[in-house]
């Protein structure tokens, strides 16, 4: 039943798309939003510490940081990893949202 509802909604919201294309477009949009979020996080840390993540990581590994800087390290690492992951997802999803996928 839920699948029928989703398919019906996809047809209404994306009238010129196959359900697979609609799903790919929605996933692409979510990945793009996540990319912006992670890029913003990384930019905030870079501005705060006036250095790149790699430079900050080297300092963190060489010296004991206070708990606030240590938490920033983990959050910044999450942002950097998230950027890479979302860029990979976007690269995979873009072709699917444009032409659909016959293998579904």
N, C-alpha and C positions, 0 to 999 in steps of 0.2 A: 504494500500500500504506500509506504513512504517513497519508494522508488518511482511509483506512478505519479505521485505529487511532485517530486523533484523534476521528473521529465516534463510534466505539464507546465510547471513554472519556467523551466528552461525554454520551452517552445514559446511561451508568452513574452518572456524578457529578452530572448535572443531569437526573434522570429526567422531570421535568415541564416541561422547556424544549426548545425547538428548538436545534439546534447553533449557529445564529446568535445566539440569546439567551445561550447559555452563553459563547460567545466575547465577546460584549459585556459580560457580567458579569465575566469574567476581566480584560478590558482596563480596565473601570471600577475594579476592585479595585487593579490596578497603578497607575492614575492617582491614586487616592486615597492609596496608600502613597507615591508620589513627591511628592504635594502635602505630606504630613506631613513628609517629609524636607526639602524645600525651605523650608517654613515654619520648621522647627527651625533650619536653617542661618541663615536671615535673622534669626531671633530672637537667636541667639548673637552675630551681628555687631552687632545693635542694642544688645545688652547690653554688649558689649565696648567699643563706641565711644560709647555713650550718645547716639545720634542716629539719625535716619532715614537710609535709603540715599540719598535725594535730597540731604540736607544733606551727607552724607559725599562724594557725587559732586562737589558744588560745590567742596568743599575740595580734593578730589583734582585737579580740573581747574585750580584756581587756584594750586596749589603743588606742588612736587616732593615726593612721598612716598617714604619709605624702601621698600625692596623688599618687606618684610613687609606693610606697609599697602597697597602696590600689588597684591600678590597677594590680600589680603583684598578689595580693591575688585573684582577680577575674579571671585572666588568669590561675593561678595555679589551682584554683578550676575547671575551664573548662577542664584543662588537666586531672586532677584526675577523674572527671566524665566521660570524654571521654574514658579514659583507661578502666573503668568499663563497659561502654556501648559497646565498641568494643570487649572486651573479651566475653561479652554475645552474641554479633552478631556472632563472630567467632565460638563459641560453637554451635550455632544453624545452621550455614551454612556448617560446615565441613561435617556432615553426608550427607547433600543434594548434595554436590559437588562430593562425592565419589560414591554414589549409585543412585543418581537421586531421583526424588520424583514422585510417581505415583498419588498423590492426586492433581496435578496441572491440 
